[in-house]
Amino acid sequence: MISPEMLKVLKNQVLPVLDRVASSETDDNGNCVSHDAKDTAIKVRWVLCNEEIT
């Protein structure tokens, strides 16, 4: 279980990065973003968005 404080930090700081990875074709250095990276970002984002606050 994730504490409410940690969940808030994750949602505020990690979700924007996951969104960028999932929707970008290249990273900030111009390298291709792999399909595996996109799939992982989407899965992690789903878990964070559906995590219960305990």
C-alpha distance matrix in Angstrom:
0.0 3.8 6.6 9.4 11.7 10.1 9.6 13.2 14.4 13.2 14.8 17.8 18.5 17.2 17.9 21.6 21.9 20.4 22.8 25.7 25.0 24.8 27.9 30.1 32.7 33.0 31.1 32.5 34.9 36.3 34.7 33.7 30.1 29.6 28.5 25.7 24.4 24.6 22.9 20.0 19.8 19.9 17.2 14.7 15.8 15.3 11.6 11.2 13.4 11.9 8.2 7.8 7.8 7.0
3.8 0.0 3.8 6.5 8.2 6.3 6.1 9.7 10.7 9.8 11.6 14.4 15.1 14.2 15.2 18.8 19.2 18.2 20.6 23.3 23.0 23.1 26.1 28.1 30.9 31.0 28.9 29.9 32.5 34.1 32.8 32.1 28.5 28.5 27.7 25.2 23.3 23.5 22.4 19.3 18.4 18.9 16.8 13.8 14.4 14.6 11.2 9.6 12.0 11.5 7.8 8.0 6.9 7.3
6.6 3.8 0.0 3.8 5.4 5.3 6.1 8.6 10.0 10.5 12.2 14.2 15.4 15.4 16.6 19.8 20.6 20.2 22.3 24.9 25.1 25.5 28.2 30.1 33.2 33.1 30.7 31.4 34.1 35.9 34.9 34.5 31.0 31.3 30.7 28.4 26.2 26.3 25.5 22.5 21.2 21.7 19.9 16.8 16.9 17.3 14.3 12.0 13.9 13.7 10.2 9.4 6.7 6.5
9.4 6.5 3.8 0.0 3.8 5.5 5.1 6.2 8.7 9.8 10.4 12.2 14.2 14.8 15.4 18.4 19.9 19.6 21.2 24.0 24.7 24.9 27.2 29.3 32.6 32.7 30.4 30.9 33.9 35.6 35.0 34.5 31.1 31.7 31.0 29.0 26.7 26.3 25.7 23.1 21.3 21.5 20.2 17.2 16.4 16.8 14.5 11.6 12.6 12.9 9.9 8.9 5.6 6.9
11.7 8.2 5.4 3.8 0.0 3.8 5.5 5.2 6.4 8.7 10.0 10.7 12.3 13.6 14.9 17.4 18.7 19.2 20.9 23.2 24.1 24.9 27.0 28.8 32.1 31.7 29.1 29.2 32.1 34.2 33.7 33.7 30.5 31.4 31.2 29.3 26.6 26.4 26.4 23.5 21.5 22.2 21.3 18.0 17.2 18.4 16.3 13.0 14.4 15.5 12.7 12.4 9.3 10.5
10.1 6.3 5.3 5.5 3.8 0.0 3.8 5.4 5.1 6.1 8.5 9.8 10.4 11.0 12.8 15.6 16.3 16.5 18.7 20.9 21.3 22.2 24.7 26.3 29.4 28.9 26.3 26.6 29.4 31.4 30.7 30.6 27.4 28.1 28.0 25.9 23.2 23.4 23.3 20.2 18.4 19.5 18.5 14.9 14.7 16.2 13.8 10.7 12.9 14.2 11.3 12.0 9.8 11.2
9.6 6.1 6.1 5.1 5.5 3.8 0.0 3.8 5.4 5.0 6.1 8.5 9.9 9.9 10.6 13.8 15.0 14.6 16.5 19.1 19.7 20.0 22.4 24.4 27.7 27.7 25.4 26.1 29.1 30.7 29.9 29.5 26.1 26.7 26.2 24.3 21.8 21.4 21.1 18.4 16.4 16.9 15.9 12.7 11.9 13.0 10.9 7.5 9.3 10.6 8.1 9.2 7.6 10.1
13.2 9.7 8.6 6.2 5.2 5.4 3.8 0.0 3.8 5.5 5.2 6.1 8.5 9.7 10.3 12.7 14.6 14.9 16.2 18.6 19.9 20.4 22.3 24.2 27.7 27.6 25.3 25.5 28.7 30.4 30.1 29.9 26.7 27.8 27.4 26.0 23.2 22.5 22.7 20.3 17.7 18.2 18.0 14.8 13.2 14.8 13.5 9.8 10.5 12.6 10.9 11.7 9.7 12.4
14.4 10.7 10.0 8.7 6.4 5.1 5.4 3.8 0.0 3.8 5.5 5.2 5.9 7.6 9.5 11.4 12.6 13.6 15.4 17.2 18.3 19.5 21.5 22.8 26.1 25.6 22.9 22.8 25.9 27.9 27.7 27.8 24.8 26.1 26.3 24.7 21.6 21.5 22.1 19.4 16.8 18.0 18.0 14.5 13.4 15.7 14.4 10.8 12.4 14.9 13.1 14.5 12.7 15.1
13.2 9.8 10.5 9.8 8.7 6.1 5.0 5.5 3.8 0.0 3.8 5.5 5.4 5.0 6.8 9.6 10.3 10.5 12.7 14.8 15.4 16.4 18.7 20.2 23.4 23.1 20.6 21.1 24.1 25.8 25.2 25.0 21.8 22.8 22.8 21.1 18.1 18.0 18.4 15.7 13.2 14.5 14.3 10.7 9.8 12.4 11.1 7.6 9.8 12.4 10.9 13.2 12.4 15.0
14.8 11.6 12.2 10.4 10.0 8.5 6.1 5.2 5.5 3.8 0.0 3.8 5.7 5.7 5.2 8.0 9.9 9.9 11.1 13.7 14.9 15.3 17.1 19.2 22.6 22.8 20.7 21.3 24.6 25.9 25.6 25.1 21.8 23.0 22.6 21.5 18.6 17.6 18.1 16.0 13.0 13.5 13.9 10.9 8.8 11.0 10.7 7.0 7.7 10.9 10.4 12.6 12.1 15.4
17.8 14.4 14.2 12.2 10.7 9.8 8.5 6.1 5.2 5.5 3.8 0.0 3.8 6.2 6.3 7.3 9.6 11.0 11.7 13.5 15.4 16.4 17.7 19.2 22.8 22.5 20.2 20.1 23.5 25.1 25.3 25.3 22.4 24.2 24.2 23.4 20.1 19.2 20.3 18.4 15.1 16.0 17.0 14.0 11.7 14.4 14.4 10.7 11.2 14.6 14.1 16.0 14.9 18.0
18.5 15.1 15.4 14.2 12.3 10.4 9.9 8.5 5.9 5.4 5.7 3.8 0.0 3.8 5.9 6.3 7.2 9.3 10.9 11.9 13.4 15.1 16.6 17.5 20.9 20.1 17.4 17.2 20.4 22.3 22.4 22.7 19.9 21.8 22.3 21.3 17.9 17.5 19.0 16.8 13.6 15.3 16.4 13.2 11.7 14.9 14.9 11.5 12.9 16.3 15.6 18.0 17.1 20.0
17.2 14.2 15.4 14.8 13.6 11.0 9.9 9.7 7.6 5.0 5.7 6.2 3.8 0.0 3.8 5.6 5.3 6.2 8.7 10.1 10.7 12.2 14.4 15.5 18.6 18.1 15.7 16.2 19.3 20.8 20.4 20.2 17.2 18.7 18.9 17.7 14.4 14.2 15.4 13.0 9.9 11.9 12.8 9.6 8.5 12.0 12.0 9.2 11.1 14.3 13.9 16.8 16.7 19.6
17.9 15.2 16.6 15.4 14.9 12.8 10.6 10.3 9.5 6.8 5.2 6.3 5.9 3.8 0.0 3.8 5.4 5.0 6.0 8.6 9.8 10.3 12.1 14.0 17.4 17.7 15.9 16.8 20.2 21.1 20.8 20.1 16.9 18.3 18.0 17.3 14.2 13.0 14.1 12.5 9.0 9.8 11.4 8.9 6.3 9.7 10.7 8.0 8.8 12.4 12.9 16.0 16.4 19.7
21.6 18.8 19.8 18.4 17.4 15.6 13.8 12.7 11.4 9.6 8.0 7.3 6.3 5.6 3.8 0.0 3.8 5.5 5.1 6.3 8.7 9.9 10.6 12.0 15.6 15.6 13.7 14.1 17.7 18.6 18.9 18.6 15.8 17.9 18.1 18.1 14.7 13.3 15.3 14.2 10.5 11.6 14.0 11.9 9.4 12.8 14.3 11.8 12.1 15.8 16.7 19.6 19.8 23.2
21.9 19.2 20.6 19.9 18.7 16.3 15.0 14.6 12.6 10.3 9.9 9.6 7.2 5.3 5.4 3.8 0.0 3.8 5.4 5.1 6.3 8.6 10.0 10.4 13.7 13.1 10.8 11.5 14.8 15.9 15.8 15.6 12.9 15.0 15.7 15.4 11.8 11.2 13.6 12.1 8.6 10.9 13.2 11.0 9.6 13.4 14.6 12.6 13.8 17.2 17.8 21.0 21.4 24.5
20.4 18.2 20.2 19.6 19.2 16.5 14.6 14.9 13.6 10.5 9.9 11.0 9.3 6.2 5.0 5.5 3.8 0.0 3.8 5.4 5.1 6.0 8.5 10.0 13.0 13.3 11.8 13.6 16.6 17.1 16.3 15.3 11.9 13.3 13.2 12.7 9.5 8.3 10.1 8.8 5.1 7.1 9.5 7.8 6.4 10.1 11.6 10.4 11.6 14.7 15.7 19.2 20.2 23.3
22.8 20.6 22.3 21.2 20.9 18.7 16.5 16.2 15.4 12.7 11.1 11.7 10.9 8.7 6.0 5.1 5.4 3.8 0.0 3.8 5.5 5.1 6.1 8.4 11.9 12.9 12.1 13.8 17.1 17.0 16.8 15.6 12.5 14.2 13.8 14.3 11.4 9.1 11.2 11.1 7.4 7.8 11.0 10.3 7.8 10.8 13.3 12.1 12.0 15.4 17.0 20.4 21.5 24.9
25.7 23.3 24.9 24.0 23.2 20.9 19.1 18.6 17.2 14.8 13.7 13.5 11.9 10.1 8.6 6.3 5.1 5.4 3.8 0.0 3.8 5.5 5.3 5.7 9.3 9.6 8.6 10.1 13.4 13.4 13.6 12.7 10.2 12.8 13.3 14.2 11.0 9.2 12.3 12.3 8.9 10.3 13.6 12.9 11.1 14.3 16.6 15.4 15.7 19.0 20.5 23.9 24.8 28.1
25.0 23.0 25.1 24.7 24.1 21.3 19.7 19.9 18.3 15.4 14.9 15.4 13.4 10.7 9.8 8.7 6.3 5.1 5.5 3.8 0.0 3.8 5.6 5.4 8.1 8.3 7.5 10.1 12.7 12.5 11.7 10.3 7.2 9.3 9.9 10.5 7.2 5.9 9.3 9.3 6.5 8.6 11.7 11.3 10.6 13.7 15.7 15.2 16.1 19.1 20.4 24.0 25.2 28.3
24.8 23.1 25.5 24.9 24.9 22.2 20.0 20.4 19.5 16.4 15.3 16.4 15.1 12.2 10.3 9.9 8.6 6.0 5.1 5.5 3.8 0.0 3.8 5.9 8.5 10.3 10.6 13.5 16.0 15.1 14.1 11.9 8.6 9.6 8.8 9.8 7.5 4.4 7.2 8.4 5.8 6.2 9.8 10.4 9.3 11.6 14.3 14.4 14.7 17.4 19.3 22.9 24.6 27.8
27.9 26.1 28.2 27.2 27.0 24.7 22.4 22.3 21.5 18.7 17.1 17.7 16.6 14.4 12.1 10.6 10.0 8.5 6.1 5.3 5.6 3.8 0.0 3.8 6.9 9.2 10.3 12.8 15.5 14.1 13.9 11.8 9.4 11.2 10.6 12.7 10.6 7.5 10.4 12.1 9.5 9.4 13.2 14.0 12.3 14.4 17.4 17.2 16.9 19.8 22.0 25.4 27.0 30.4
30.1 28.1 30.1 29.3 28.8 26.3 24.4 24.2 22.8 20.2 19.2 19.2 17.5 15.5 14.0 12.0 10.4 10.0 8.4 5.7 5.4 5.9 3.8 0.0 3.8 5.5 7.0 9.6 12.0 10.4 10.4 8.6 6.9 9.8 10.4 12.7 10.4 8.4 12.0 13.4 11.1 12.1 15.6 16.0 14.9 17.4 20.1 19.7 20.0 22.9 24.8 28.3 29.7 33.0
32.7 30.9 33.2 32.6 32.1 29.4 27.7 27.7 26.1 23.4 22.6 22.8 20.9 18.6 17.4 15.6 13.7 13.0 11.9 9.3 8.1 8.5 6.9 3.8 0.0 3.8 7.0 10.1 11.3 8.8 8.3 5.9 5.5 8.2 9.4 12.3 10.7 9.3 12.8 14.6 13.2 14.3 17.5 18.3 17.7 20.1 22.7 22.7 23.1 25.8 27.7 31.3 32.8 36.0
33.0 31.0 33.1 32.7 31.7 28.9 27.7 27.6 25.6 23.1 22.8 22.5 20.1 18.1 17.7 15.6 13.1 13.3 12.9 9.6 8.3 10.3 9.2 5.5 3.8 0.0 3.8 6.8 7.5 5.2 5.1 4.4 5.1 8.8 11.2 13.4 11.2 10.9 14.6 15.6 14.1 16.0 19.1 19.2 18.9 21.7 23.8 23.5 24.4 27.3 28.7 32.3 33.5 36.6
31.1 28.9 30.7 30.4 29.1 26.3 25.4 25.3 22.9 20.6 20.7 20.2 17.4 15.7 15.9 13.7 10.8 11.8 12.1 8.6 7.5 10.6 10.3 7.0 7.0 3.8 0.0 3.8 5.4 5.3 5.4 6.4 6.3 10.0 12.7 13.9 11.0 11.4 15.1 15.1 13.3 15.9 18.7 18.1 17.9 21.1 22.8 22.1 23.3 26.4 27.3 30.9 31.8 34.7
32.5 29.9 31.4 30.9 29.2 26.6 26.1 25.5 22.8 21.1 21.3 20.1 17.2 16.2 16.8 14.1 11.5 13.6 13.8 10.1 10.1 13.5 12.8 9.6 10.1 6.8 3.8 0.0 3.8 5.6 7.5 9.7 10.0 13.7 16.5 17.5 14.4 14.8 18.5 18.2 16.1 18.7 21.5 20.5 20.0 23.4 25.0 23.8 25.0 28.3 29.0 32.4 32.8 35.8
34.9 32.5 34.1 33.9 32.1 29.4 29.1 28.7 25.9 24.1 24.6 23.5 20.4 19.3 20.2 17.7 14.8 16.6 17.1 13.4 12.7 16.0 15.5 12.0 11.3 7.5 5.4 3.8 0.0 3.8 5.6 9.0 10.5 13.8 17.1 18.2 15.4 16.5 20.1 19.8 18.3 21.1 23.7 22.8 22.8 26.2 27.6 26.6 28.1 31.2 31.9 35.3 35.8 38.6
36.3 34.1 35.9 35.6 34.2 31.4 30.7 30.4 27.9 25.8 25.9 25.1 22.3 20.8 21.1 18.6 15.9 17.1 17.0 13.4 12.5 15.1 14.1 10.4 8.8 5.2 5.3 5.6 3.8 0.0 3.8 6.5 9.0 12.3 15.4 17.2 15.0 15.5 19.2 19.6 18.3 20.7 23.5 23.2 23.1 26.2 28.0 27.4 28.5 31.6 32.6 36.2 37.0 40.0
34.7 32.8 34.9 35.0 33.7 30.7 29.9 30.1 27.7 25.2 25.6 25.3 22.4 20.4 20.8 18.9 15.8 16.3 16.8 13.6 11.7 14.1 13.9 10.4 8.3 5.1 5.4 7.5 5.6 3.8 0.0 3.8 6.4 9.2 12.7 14.1 12.2 13.4 16.8 17.2 16.5 19.1 21.5 21.4 21.8 24.8 26.4 26.2 27.6 30.4 31.3 35.0 36.1 38.9
33.7 32.1 34.5 34.5 33.7 30.6 29.5 29.9 27.8 25.0 25.1 25.3 22.7 20.2 20.1 18.6 15.6 15.3 15.6 12.7 10.3 11.9 11.8 8.6 5.9 4.4 6.4 9.7 9.0 6.5 3.8 0.0 3.8 6.2 9.3 11.4 10.1 10.8 14.0 15.1 14.7 16.8 19.3 19.8 20.2 22.7 24.6 24.9 26.1 28.6 29.9 33.6 35.1 37.9
30.1 28.5 31.0 31.1 30.5 27.4 26.1 26.7 24.8 21.8 21.8 22.4 19.9 17.2 16.9 15.8 12.9 11.9 12.5 10.2 7.2 8.6 9.4 6.9 5.5 5.1 6.3 10.0 10.5 9.0 6.4 3.8 0.0 3.8 6.7 8.4 6.5 7.1 10.5 11.4 10.9 13.1 15.5 16.0 16.5 19.0 20.9 21.2 22.5 24.9 26.2 29.9 31.4 34.3
29.6 28.5 31.3 31.7 31.4 28.1 26.7 27.8 26.1 22.8 23.0 24.2 21.8 18.7 18.3 17.9 15.0 13.3 14.2 12.8 9.3 9.6 11.2 9.8 8.2 8.8 10.0 13.7 13.8 12.3 9.2 6.2 3.8 0.0 3.8 5.3 5.2 6.4 8.7 9.9 10.8 12.6 14.4 15.5 16.6 18.6 20.3 21.3 22.6 24.6 25.9 29.7 31.5 34.2
28.5 27.7 30.7 31.0 31.2 28.0 26.2 27.4 26.3 22.8 22.6 24.2 22.3 18.9 18.0 18.1 15.7 13.2 13.8 13.3 9.9 8.8 10.6 10.4 9.4 11.2 12.7 16.5 17.1 15.4 12.7 9.3 6.7 3.8 0.0 3.8 5.4 5.0 6.0 8.5 9.8 10.5 12.2 14.2 15.2 16.5 18.5 20.0 21.0 22.6 24.2 28.0 30.2 32.9
25.7 25.2 28.4 29.0 29.3 25.9 24.3 26.0 24.7 21.1 21.5 23.4 21.3 17.7 17.3 18.1 15.4 12.7 14.3 14.2 10.5 9.8 12.7 12.7 12.3 13.4 13.9 17.5 18.2 17.2 14.1 11.4 8.4 5.3 3.8 0.0 3.8 5.4 5.1 6.0 8.5 9.9 10.5 12.1 14.0 15.3 16.5 18.2 19.8 21.1 22.3 26.0 28.3 30.7
24.4 23.3 26.2 26.7 26.6 23.2 21.8 23.2 21.6 18.1 18.6 20.1 17.9 14.4 14.2 14.7 11.8 9.5 11.4 11.0 7.2 7.5 10.6 10.4 10.7 11.2 11.0 14.4 15.4 15.0 12.2 10.1 6.5 5.2 5.4 3.8 0.0 3.8 5.5 5.1 6.1 8.6 9.9 10.5 12.0 14.2 15.4 16.3 18.1 19.9 20.9 24.7 26.5 29.1
24.6 23.5 26.3 26.3 26.4 23.4 21.4 22.5 21.5 18.0 17.6 19.2 17.5 14.2 13.0 13.3 11.2 8.3 9.1 9.2 5.9 4.4 7.5 8.4 9.3 10.9 11.4 14.8 16.5 15.5 13.4 10.8 7.1 6.4 5.0 5.4 3.8 0.0 3.8 5.4 5.1 6.2 8.7 10.0 10.5 12.3 14.4 15.4 16.4 18.4 20.0 23.7 25.7 28.6
22.9 22.4 25.5 25.7 26.4 23.3 21.1 22.7 22.1 18.4 18.1 20.3 19.0 15.4 14.1 15.3 13.6 10.1 11.2 12.3 9.3 7.2 10.4 12.0 12.8 14.6 15.1 18.5 20.1 19.2 16.8 14.0 10.5 8.7 6.0 5.1 5.5 3.8 0.0 3.8 5.5 5.2 6.2 8.7 9.9 10.7 12.5 14.4 15.4 16.6 18.3 22.0 24.5 27.1
20.0 19.3 22.5 23.1 23.5 20.2 18.4 20.3 19.4 15.7 16.0 18.4 16.8 13.0 12.5 14.2 12.1 8.8 11.1 12.3 9.3 8.4 12.1 13.4 14.6 15.6 15.1 18.2 19.8 19.6 17.2 15.1 11.4 9.9 8.5 6.0 5.1 5.4 3.8 0.0 3.8 5.4 5.1 6.1 8.4 9.8 10.6 12.3 14.1 15.4 16.3 20.1 22.2 24.7
19.8 18.4 21.2 21.3 21.5 18.4 16.4 17.7 16.8 13.2 13.0 15.1 13.6 9.9 9.0 10.5 8.6 5.1 7.4 8.9 6.5 5.8 9.5 11.1 13.2 14.1 13.3 16.1 18.3 18.3 16.5 14.7 10.9 10.8 9.8 8.5 6.1 5.1 5.5 3.8 0.0 3.8 5.5 5.2 6.0 8.5 10.0 10.5 12.1 14.2 15.3 19.1 20.8 23.7
19.9 18.9 21.7 21.5 22.2 19.5 16.9 18.2 18.0 14.5 13.5 16.0 15.3 11.9 9.8 11.6 10.9 7.1 7.8 10.3 8.6 6.2 9.4 12.1 14.3 16.0 15.9 18.7 21.1 20.7 19.1 16.8 13.1 12.6 10.5 9.9 8.6 6.2 5.2 5.4 3.8 0.0 3.8 5.6 5.1 6.2 8.8 10.0 10.5 12.2 14.2 17.9 20.2 23.1
17.2 16.8 19.9 20.2 21.3 18.5 15.9 18.0 18.0 14.3 13.9 17.0 16.4 12.8 11.4 14.0 13.2 9.5 11.0 13.6 11.7 9.8 13.2 15.6 17.5 19.1 18.7 21.5 23.7 23.5 21.5 19.3 15.5 14.4 12.2 10.5 9.9 8.7 6.2 5.1 5.5 3.8 0.0 3.8 5.4 5.1 6.3 8.8 10.0 10.7 12.2 15.9 18.4 21.0
14.7 13.8 16.8 17.2 18.0 14.9 12.7 14.8 14.5 10.7 10.9 14.0 13.2 9.6 8.9 11.9 11.0 7.8 10.3 12.9 11.3 10.4 14.0 16.0 18.3 19.2 18.1 20.5 22.8 23.2 21.4 19.8 16.0 15.5 14.2 12.1 10.5 10.0 8.7 6.1 5.2 5.6 3.8 0.0 3.8 5.4 5.1 6.2 8.6 9.9 10.5 14.2 16.2 18.8
15.8 14.4 16.9 16.4 17.2 14.7 11.9 13.2 13.4 9.8 8.8 11.7 11.7 8.5 6.3 9.4 9.6 6.4 7.8 11.1 10.6 9.3 12.3 14.9 17.7 18.9 17.9 20.0 22.8 23.1 21.8 20.2 16.5 16.6 15.2 14.0 12.0 10.5 9.9 8.4 6.0 5.1 5.4 3.8 0.0 3.8 5.5 5.2 6.1 8.5 10.0 13.6 15.4 18.5
15.3 14.6 17.3 16.8 18.4 16.2 13.0 14.8 15.7 12.4 11.0 14.4 14.9 12.0 9.7 12.8 13.4 10.1 10.8 14.3 13.7 11.6 14.4 17.4 20.1 21.7 21.1 23.4 26.2 26.2 24.8 22.7 19.0 18.6 16.5 15.3 14.2 12.3 10.7 9.8 8.5 6.2 5.1 5.4 3.8 0.0 3.8 5.5 5.2 6.1 8.5 12.0 14.6 17.6
11.6 11.2 14.3 14.5 16.3 13.8 10.9 13.5 14.4 11.1 10.7 14.4 14.9 12.0 10.7 14.3 14.6 11.6 13.3 16.6 15.7 14.3 17.4 20.1 22.7 23.8 22.8 25.0 27.6 28.0 26.4 24.6 20.9 20.3 18.5 16.5 15.4 14.4 12.5 10.6 10.0 8.8 6.3 5.1 5.5 3.8 0.0 3.8 5.5 5.2 5.9 9.6 12.1 14.7
11.2 9.6 12.0 11.6 13.0 10.7 7.5 9.8 10.8 7.6 7.0 10.7 11.5 9.2 8.0 11.8 12.6 10.4 12.1 15.4 15.2 14.4 17.2 19.7 22.7 23.5 22.1 23.8 26.6 27.4 26.2 24.9 21.2 21.3 20.0 18.2 16.3 15.4 14.4 12.3 10.5 10.0 8.8 6.2 5.2 5.5 3.8 0.0 3.8 5.5 5.3 8.8 10.4 13.4
13.4 12.0 13.9 12.6 14.4 12.9 9.3 10.5 12.4 9.8 7.7 11.2 12.9 11.1 8.8 12.1 13.8 11.6 12.0 15.7 16.1 14.7 16.9 20.0 23.1 24.4 23.3 25.0 28.1 28.5 27.6 26.1 22.5 22.6 21.0 19.8 18.1 16.4 15.4 14.1 12.1 10.5 10.0 8.6 6.1 5.2 5.5 3.8 0.0 3.8 5.8 8.7 10.5 14.0
11.9 11.5 13.7 12.9 15.5 14.2 10.6 12.6 14.9 12.4 10.9 14.6 16.3 14.3 12.4 15.8 17.2 14.7 15.4 19.0 19.1 17.4 19.8 22.9 25.8 27.3 26.4 28.3 31.2 31.6 30.4 28.6 24.9 24.6 22.6 21.1 19.9 18.4 16.6 15.4 14.2 12.2 10.7 9.9 8.5 6.1 5.2 5.5 3.8 0.0 3.8 6.4 9.3 12.4
8.2 7.8 10.2 9.9 12.7 11.3 8.1 10.9 13.1 10.9 10.4 14.1 15.6 13.9 12.9 16.7 17.8 15.7 17.0 20.5 20.4 19.3 22.0 24.8 27.7 28.7 27.3 29.0 31.9 32.6 31.3 29.9 26.2 25.9 24.2 22.3 20.9 20.0 18.3 16.3 15.3 14.2 12.2 10.5 10.0 8.5 5.9 5.3 5.8 3.8 0.0 3.8 6.4 9.1
7.8 8.0 9.4 8.9 12.4 12.0 9.2 11.7 14.5 13.2 12.6 16.0 18.0 16.8 16.0 19.6 21.0 19.2 20.4 23.9 24.0 22.9 25.4 28.3 31.3 32.3 30.9 32.4 35.3 36.2 35.0 33.6 29.9 29.7 28.0 26.0 24.7 23.7 22.0 20.1 19.1 17.9 15.9 14.2 13.6 12.0 9.6 8.8 8.7 6.4 3.8 0.0 3.8 6.1
7.8 6.9 6.7 5.6 9.3 9.8 7.6 9.7 12.7 12.4 12.1 14.9 17.1 16.7 16.4 19.8 21.4 20.2 21.5 24.8 25.2 24.6 27.0 29.7 32.8 33.5 31.8 32.8 35.8 37.0 36.1 35.1 31.4 31.5 30.2 28.3 26.5 25.7 24.5 22.2 20.8 20.2 18.4 16.2 15.4 14.6 12.1 10.4 10.5 9.3 6.4 3.8 0.0 3.8
7.0 7.3 6.5 6.9 10.5 11.2 10.1 12.4 15.1 15.0 15.4 18.0 20.0 19.6 19.7 23.2 24.5 23.3 24.9 28.1 28.3 27.8 30.4 33.0 36.0 36.6 34.7 35.8 38.6 40.0 38.9 37.9 34.3 34.2 32.9 30.7 29.1 28.6 27.1 24.7 23.7 23.1 21.0 18.8 18.5 17.6 14.7 13.4 14.0 12.4 9.1 6.1 3.8 0.0
